[in-house]
Amino acid sequence: MTAQVPQAEPASLKVDQPTMDRPGVAIIQGFVGSLLMMLGSFGVGWLSLASIELRRIPLIMWLRFEPAGAAASVVVLALGGMLLVRSWLRLGQRINNDWGPGSRSVVLKAVAAWGAPLCLALPLFSRDVFAYIAQGKVMISGLNPYVDGYSQISNYLQTGADDLWAQSPTPYGPLFLWLEKGVVLLTGGQPEFSILLFRLIAVIGVLLSVYYVPKLAELHGINPNRALWLTAANPLFLTNFIASIHNDALMIGLALAGLYLTATRKPILGIIVVTLSIAIKPITIIFLPFLGLLWAGNKAGWGRKFVFWALTAALSLALLAVMGWINGFGFGWVGALSTPGSVWIWYAPVGFMGLVVATLGDAVGFDGWFFGRLIHDAGKIAAVGIIFWLMFRGDYSRIVRRLTLAFAAIVLLAPMIQSWYLVWLIPLFAVTGIRNDWQIKTMYFIVSFFMVYAITDQLDIFPYFEFSLTMARNIAAGVAIAFALYLIFLDPKTKALFRKRFSEPAPGQLD
């Protein structure tokens, strides 16, 4: 059986709107912003203790080991990140609703120009890539990464990995374990070359998104070029997937590819590709029931839907079982899934509610965090309930939108939300329609907030001089927040985006 394409007829991609207003200006400005981020990374990006050669370069020595150099790096990084946000906003304005065929090359040039300097930056805003290296060494040592943390390998602190997760099992699937092992085998664990290879893997994921986002958008009658701007040119997308080198880039790229294949009458191949995504990070297992609905077809009754749900699950689990048999670890990743879910953060709605309840409980003499954890668990249970509701209710033509909402429930009702979790959602919302009203305005605020937060959160500051990490964060926060406020309230070009009342959907968007 094959899936029917469940989408409405594509809207016209060429609309009668003003032509583009020198979009190259925004591209150049974004390139400058990306260059500044690259330069700032040399001073406050993450660098492992094993990176001896880089630490001996005079410029990097001054940027990292002199207070003036570190302070300059913080300011340059903050300015660059926020300039990239402004350039993305201005690119959308300069395209001026002329999202016709000519805008595709403009957006692609922006993605290339803004992404290229980040490919040469030291890891920014996350140390996960160093954990990948350490986990690769765990694999080479013959240990079980679903049981043994990277604290089991000698001199693990030299790798640069975060000590917080040193004794935790890896939450990644078997395919990514092989990639980790392969990279370390090729590089001998040498950090710079390992980082470059992991960044190449991330860029492959980015390219998959660049290729499949427009195709998925066209299936939904959504302008593919606007969807590509919302996704791949987005500063959160570029920084989290290229600068931070998160394996989520490959995970979501494979998931989008499998989703498109399933929606275009290649369901078995699509399910296999999504299973490869699950084998990177298992969170995309949420895709499977919706792929089963696509496979069952438009007129499927409940009996047929259950049959194809079972077939989808059997195909995916069989492939994962084969991978687990080959690496000898089976489904050990299932038990490790709680690793990232054991923490919370203040800006996540459920995390904040848990904090409030825990604080009130402690104030009246109870074990506050017992009740706080109940709130966190309630959020997870509510997310599962929403997923089941969306599996069983809704039109066939909106299956991908239902998947998007189910994925959003998992993210937004979790006690811990990282910026790259939101980047999982951006392409799915973009290809199913982000209206030119409060929805796009919400996107602008989210991008601005998380860029400010990233810029101030993780900075690698040398601990043995008077320029402290707290001082660095305060400077970064001051620069980034001031720039964000300028964009929202003072910039004569961008302030309209945050204030404007939108009366009509953007061309080619869902009503």
KEDREN-558259 format. One line per 10 residues: for each residue x negated, y, z negated of C-alpha. Coordinates in Angstrom, 2 decimals. Each point is the difference from the previous one (the first is absolute). Layout:
N
X Y Z; ...
REM end
This chain:
511
0.00 0.00 0.00; -1.12 3.55 0.61; 0.88 3.26 -1.65; 1.97 2.69 1.72; -1.36 3.52 -0.09; 2.27 1.49 -2.64; -0.40 3.63 0.81; 2.08 2.66 1.67; -0.83 1.21 3.47; -3.05 2.28 -0.15
0.78 3.66 0.03; -1.61 2.10 2.69; -3.60 0.65 -0.88; -0.20 3.19 2.01; 2.06 2.82 -1.42; 0.52 3.55 1.13; -2.19 1.71 -2.56; -2.82 2.56 0.10; -3.34 -1.32 1.16; -2.90 -0.71 -2.35
-1.79 2.98 -1.51; -3.76 -0.71 0.15; 0.01 -3.20 -2.11; -3.76 -0.23 0.50; -0.41 2.75 -2.60; 1.56 -2.21 -2.67; -2.09 -2.96 1.13; -3.24 1.99 -0.35; 1.03 1.31 -3.42; 0.79 -3.54 -1.15
-3.36 -1.18 1.32; -1.67 2.68 -2.11; 2.01 -1.14 -3.02; -1.01 -3.60 0.58; -3.66 1.04 0.38; 0.20 1.85 -3.31; 1.41 -3.11 -1.65; -2.88 -2.02 1.42; -2.54 2.51 -1.33; 1.71 0.11 -3.39
-0.09 -3.79 -0.16; -3.80 0.04 0.06; 0.09 1.76 -3.36; 3.05 -1.43 -1.79; 1.06 -3.02 2.08; -0.67 -3.44 -1.46; -3.51 -1.36 0.28; -1.15 -3.26 -1.53; -3.13 -0.31 -2.12; -1.34 -2.38 2.63
0.03 2.74 2.68; -3.61 0.90 -0.70; -0.87 1.33 3.46; 2.94 2.42 0.11; -0.82 1.25 -3.46; -3.48 0.99 1.22; 1.22 2.30 2.80; -0.86 3.56 -1.13; 3.38 1.52 0.89; 1.92 -2.75 -1.79
-2.35 0.25 -2.98; 0.76 3.72 -0.30; 3.74 -0.47 0.47; 0.23 -2.82 -2.54; -2.63 0.82 -2.59; 0.08 3.78 -0.26; 2.98 1.74 -1.62; 0.16 2.61 2.76; 0.03 -2.71 2.67; 2.72 -1.98 -1.74
2.14 3.10 -0.51; -0.42 0.97 3.65; 1.01 -3.54 1.03; 3.18 0.19 -2.06; 1.00 3.32 1.55; -0.82 -1.14 3.55; 1.92 -3.25 -0.44; 3.06 1.79 -1.37; -0.01 2.63 2.75; -0.48 -2.64 2.67
2.83 -2.20 -1.24; 2.48 2.83 -0.21; -1.11 1.43 3.35; 0.79 -3.40 1.48; 3.50 0.21 -1.48; 0.50 3.45 1.51; -1.29 -1.17 3.38; 2.48 -2.88 0.02; 2.86 2.36 -0.80; -1.14 2.49 2.61
-0.44 -2.69 2.65; 3.67 -0.89 -0.40; 0.90 3.68 0.32; -2.26 0.60 2.99; 1.47 -2.95 1.88; 3.13 2.11 -0.46; 2.57 -2.81 0.38; -1.44 -0.83 3.42; -0.38 -3.67 -0.95; -0.06 -1.11 3.63
-2.59 -2.30 1.62; -2.68 2.71 -0.11; 0.06 0.11 -3.79; -1.22 -3.61 -0.29; -3.53 0.89 1.08; 0.00 3.02 -2.32; 0.85 -2.12 -3.03; -2.53 -2.67 0.98; -2.72 2.66 0.33; 0.88 1.24 -3.47
-0.18 -3.51 -1.47; -3.40 -0.55 1.61; -1.42 3.41 -0.89; 1.21 -0.11 -3.60; -0.86 -3.64 -0.58; -3.51 -0.03 1.48; -1.79 2.01 -2.74; 1.76 -2.04 -2.67; -1.52 -3.14 1.52; -3.40 1.36 -1.06
1.03 1.20 -3.46; -0.93 -1.73 -3.21; 3.09 -1.73 -1.48; 2.41 2.60 -1.32; 2.82 -0.18 -2.57; -0.44 -3.75 -0.65; -2.65 -2.56 -0.90; 1.94 -2.95 1.42; -2.53 -0.59 2.78; -2.64 -0.78 -2.61
2.39 -2.51 -1.57; 0.29 -1.61 3.45; -3.78 -0.39 0.07; -0.05 -1.44 -3.52; 2.82 -2.43 0.81; -1.90 -1.09 3.10; -2.91 -0.86 -2.27; 2.40 -1.96 -2.23; 1.02 -2.03 3.07; -3.63 -0.62 1.03
-0.82 -1.11 -3.55; 2.59 -2.78 0.29; 2.27 1.46 -2.68; 3.77 0.23 0.22; 0.97 3.68 0.44; 3.51 -0.76 -1.24; -1.51 -1.10 -3.32; -3.40 1.67 -0.25; -0.38 3.77 0.06; -3.07 1.57 1.52
-1.43 0.44 -3.49; -1.19 -3.61 0.50; -2.63 1.02 2.56; -3.37 1.32 -1.13; -0.56 3.75 -0.03; 3.57 0.64 1.12; -0.17 3.58 -1.25; -2.62 0.69 2.68; 2.64 -0.50 2.71; 1.93 3.10 -1.06
3.25 -1.86 -0.65; 2.32 1.32 -2.70; -0.64 -1.72 -3.32; 3.75 0.24 -0.76; 0.72 -2.95 2.31; -3.25 -1.92 -0.57; 1.68 -2.86 -1.85; 3.22 -0.02 2.00; 0.84 -2.53 2.73; 0.22 1.40 3.52
3.55 0.78 1.23; -0.98 -0.50 3.65; 1.01 -2.79 2.33; -2.19 -2.68 1.60; -0.66 1.86 3.25; -1.49 2.98 -1.79; -2.09 -2.29 -2.20; -1.57 -1.36 3.18; -0.59 3.52 1.28; -1.68 0.94 -3.29
-2.18 -3.09 0.14; -0.85 0.57 3.66; -1.04 3.60 -0.56; -2.27 -0.89 -2.93; -1.52 -2.91 1.94; -0.79 2.32 2.92; -1.43 2.80 -2.12; -1.44 -1.93 -2.92; 2.10 2.24 -2.22; -1.96 3.11 1.04
2.49 2.75 -0.90; -0.33 2.43 2.92; 0.38 -2.61 2.73; 2.76 -1.73 -1.95; 1.89 3.29 -0.27; -0.33 0.57 3.75; 1.39 -3.47 0.79; 2.91 0.37 -2.40; 0.68 3.41 1.51; 0.02 -1.62 3.45
2.60 -2.48 -1.26; 2.07 2.93 -1.29; -0.32 1.81 3.33; 1.31 -3.12 1.78; 3.07 0.26 -2.23; 0.33 3.69 0.87; -0.18 -0.82 3.72; 2.74 -2.61 -0.41; 2.22 2.65 -1.58; -0.84 2.50 2.75
1.00 -2.59 2.62; 3.17 -1.39 -1.58; 1.56 3.05 -1.67; 1.03 1.58 3.35; 1.32 -3.33 1.24; 2.12 -0.55 -3.10; 1.25 3.58 0.16; 1.17 -0.46 3.60; 1.96 -3.08 -1.03; 1.95 2.22 -2.39
0.57 2.89 2.37; -2.51 2.06 -1.97; -2.51 2.26 1.70; -3.22 -2.08 -0.06; -2.35 2.97 0.09; 1.56 1.70 -3.01; -0.07 -3.34 -1.85; -3.71 -0.32 0.82; -0.68 3.52 -1.34; 1.90 -0.77 -3.19
-1.97 -3.21 -0.49; -3.49 -0.16 1.46; -0.90 3.71 -0.06; 1.31 0.25 -3.56; -2.78 0.99 -2.46; 1.15 -2.64 -2.50; -0.27 -2.66 2.69; -3.48 1.09 1.10; -1.45 0.49 -3.48; 1.41 -3.16 -1.55
-0.76 -2.28 2.90; -3.28 1.44 1.36; -1.59 2.09 -2.75; 1.09 -2.31 -2.83; -0.40 -3.21 2.10; 3.06 -1.74 -1.42; 0.80 -3.43 1.37; 3.61 1.21 0.14; -0.89 1.42 3.43; -0.34 -3.47 1.49
2.91 -1.30 -2.06; 2.49 2.58 1.32; -1.42 -0.08 3.53; 0.59 -3.75 0.24; 3.44 0.35 -1.58; 1.07 2.61 2.56; -1.33 -2.17 2.83; 1.92 -3.03 -1.24; 3.15 2.05 -0.49; -0.14 1.25 3.60
-0.66 -3.48 1.39; 2.95 -1.43 -1.91; 2.32 2.78 1.16; -1.00 -0.57 3.62; 0.85 -3.69 0.30; -3.29 -1.45 -1.25; 1.11 -1.01 -3.50; -2.38 -2.89 -0.63; -3.04 2.03 1.01; 1.34 2.96 -2.00
0.45 -2.09 -3.15; -3.52 -1.40 0.39; -1.45 3.51 0.29; 1.94 1.23 -3.05; -1.25 -3.06 -1.88; -3.54 1.14 0.82; 0.98 3.32 -1.59; 1.22 -1.87 -3.08; -3.36 -1.77 -0.04; -1.63 3.43 -0.38
2.29 1.29 -2.77; 3.09 -2.05 -0.87; 2.31 3.01 -0.48; 1.10 -0.25 3.65; 1.76 -3.25 -0.82; 2.97 2.38 -0.30; 0.07 0.10 3.82; 0.90 -3.68 0.34; 3.75 -0.01 -0.74; 0.53 2.90 2.40
-2.02 -1.75 2.69; 2.29 -2.98 -0.53; 3.02 2.22 0.64; -1.56 1.30 3.22; -0.71 -3.56 1.09; 3.56 -1.13 -0.75; 1.42 2.58 2.40; 2.77 2.57 0.11; 3.02 -2.33 -0.18; -1.38 -2.40 -2.60
2.36 -1.25 -2.69; -1.08 -0.74 -3.53; -0.85 -3.61 0.75; -2.32 1.01 2.83; -1.58 2.72 -2.12; -0.86 -2.46 -2.77; -1.45 -2.43 2.53; -2.28 2.67 1.45; -0.95 1.30 -3.42; -1.10 -3.56 -0.80
-1.88 -0.36 3.29; -1.77 3.33 -0.54; -1.00 -0.91 -3.54; -1.13 -3.49 1.03; -2.15 1.28 2.87; -1.66 2.69 -2.12; -0.54 -2.17 -3.08; -1.38 -2.83 2.11; -2.59 2.30 1.53; -0.93 1.39 -3.44
-0.23 -3.55 -1.34; -2.43 -0.94 2.78; -2.13 3.05 -0.82; 0.07 -0.91 -3.68; -0.97 -3.59 0.80; -2.92 1.16 2.15; -1.43 2.34 -2.64; 0.80 -2.42 -2.82; 1.89 2.57 -2.09; 3.55 -0.89 1.01
2.57 2.57 -1.05; -2.20 1.40 -2.74; 0.82 3.52 1.20; 3.54 -0.38 -1.38; -1.27 -0.01 -3.58; -2.25 2.97 0.72; 2.81 2.25 1.27; 0.55 1.47 -3.46; -3.52 1.50 -0.03; 0.88 3.42 1.52
3.47 -0.03 -1.57; -1.25 0.07 -3.58; -0.62 3.76 -0.02; 2.18 3.10 0.31; -0.41 3.65 0.90; 1.75 3.15 -1.14; 1.34 1.22 3.37; 1.73 -3.30 0.84; 3.66 0.46 -1.09; 0.16 -3.38 -1.74
-3.46 0.48 -1.50; 1.03 3.39 -1.37; 3.26 -1.37 -1.44; -1.95 -2.78 -1.68; -2.33 2.58 -1.54; 2.92 2.06 -1.29; 1.71 -3.04 -1.54; -3.26 -1.24 -1.52; -0.71 3.43 -1.50; 3.48 0.26 -1.50
-0.24 -3.56 -1.36; -3.30 0.72 -1.68; 1.41 3.21 -1.47; 2.72 -1.89 -1.87; -2.26 -2.80 -1.20; 0.54 -2.69 2.64; -2.46 -1.66 2.35; 0.60 2.56 2.72; -1.78 -1.82 2.79; 2.14 -3.08 -0.52
2.92 2.10 1.22; -2.18 1.80 2.53; -0.89 -3.32 1.61; 3.68 -0.88 0.11; 0.56 3.13 2.08; -2.81 -1.03 2.34; 1.47 -3.49 0.35; 3.44 1.47 0.61; -1.38 1.98 2.93; -1.45 -3.16 1.53
3.27 -1.90 -0.48; 1.95 2.87 1.59; -2.37 -0.06 3.00; 0.61 -3.73 0.49; 3.75 0.60 -0.20; -0.21 2.70 2.67; -1.99 -2.33 2.27; 2.66 -2.70 -0.26; 2.75 2.55 0.63; -1.74 1.22 3.14
-0.56 -3.57 1.17; 3.69 -0.79 -0.16; 1.64 3.32 0.84; -0.42 2.30 2.95; 0.16 0.16 3.78; -2.25 -2.05 2.22; -1.00 3.18 1.82; -1.47 1.34 -3.24; -2.02 -3.03 -1.11; -3.34 1.82 0.17
1.47 2.93 -1.92; 1.29 -2.45 -2.60; -3.49 -1.51 -0.21; -1.38 3.52 -0.46; 2.37 0.71 -2.88; -0.80 -3.37 -1.61; -3.73 0.74 0.21; 0.64 3.48 -1.41; 1.87 -1.51 -2.95; -3.00 -2.17 -0.87
-2.30 3.03 0.11; 2.16 2.68 -1.62; 1.37 -2.18 -2.81; -3.44 -1.23 -1.05; -1.68 1.49 -3.10; -3.15 0.57 2.06; 0.03 1.91 3.30; -3.22 0.64 1.86; -0.16 2.32 2.98; -0.80 -2.91 2.33
3.22 -1.71 -1.13; 1.87 2.92 1.54; -2.06 -0.33 3.16; 1.51 -3.49 0.36; 3.38 1.68 0.35; -0.82 2.93 2.28; -0.18 -1.95 3.29; 3.21 -1.91 -0.76; 1.93 3.17 -0.77; -1.57 1.75 2.99
1.05 -2.67 2.50; 3.56 -0.18 -1.34; 0.49 3.74 -0.27; -1.15 2.83 -2.27; 2.48 2.80 0.57; -1.06 3.59 0.44; 1.67 1.06 -3.26; -0.65 -0.82 -3.65; -1.61 -3.26 1.12; -2.89 1.61 1.88
-0.30 2.64 -2.74; -0.35 -2.79 -2.56; -2.78 -1.47 2.14; -1.84 3.33 -0.03; 0.20 0.24 -3.79; -1.08 -3.63 -0.49; -3.03 0.41 2.25; -1.01 3.24 -1.74; 0.45 -1.45 -3.51; -1.95 -3.18 0.60
-2.83 1.78 1.78; -0.35 2.35 -2.96; 0.13 -2.96 -2.40; -2.56 -2.01 1.99; -2.40 2.92 0.18; 0.06 0.42 -3.78; 0.21 -3.64 -1.09; -3.06 -2.05 0.92; -3.29 1.84 0.26; -3.41 -1.61 -0.46
-1.76 2.52 -2.25; -3.49 -0.68 -1.35; 0.59 -0.33 -3.76; -3.28 1.39 -1.24; 0.21 3.72 0.69; 2.13 2.83 -1.32; 2.42 -0.04 2.94; 2.46 -2.50 -1.44; 2.66 -2.10 1.72; 2.68 2.03 -1.79
-1.47 3.25 1.32; -0.19 -1.48 3.51; 3.62 -1.07 -0.11; 1.09 3.40 -1.24; -1.81 1.73 2.86; 1.42 -2.47 2.54; 3.49 0.47 -1.43; -0.32 3.78 0.06; -1.10 0.09 3.64; 2.48 -2.62 1.23
3.00 1.38 -1.91; -0.77 3.56 1.09; -0.20 -1.16 3.62; 3.24 -1.97 -0.34; 1.80 3.01 -1.50; -1.32 2.12 2.82; 1.42 -2.45 2.54; 3.38 -0.06 -1.71; 0.49 3.65 -0.94; -2.44 2.30 1.82
-1.23 -1.46 3.27; 2.03 1.85 2.67; 0.08 -3.13 2.16; 0.49 -2.93 -2.37; 2.22 1.53 -2.70; 2.96 -0.25 2.37; -0.35 -3.78 0.01; 0.58 -0.18 -3.74; 2.82 2.57 -0.12; 1.81 -0.33 3.31
3.55 -1.31 0.10; 0.31 -2.55 2.79; 3.40 -0.17 1.62; -0.58 -2.59 2.73; -1.94 -3.24 0.28; -3.27 0.14 1.87; 0.19 -1.26 3.56; 0.26 -3.76 0.19; 0.67 -0.47 -3.73; 2.72 -1.95 -1.70
3.15 1.92 -0.90
REM end
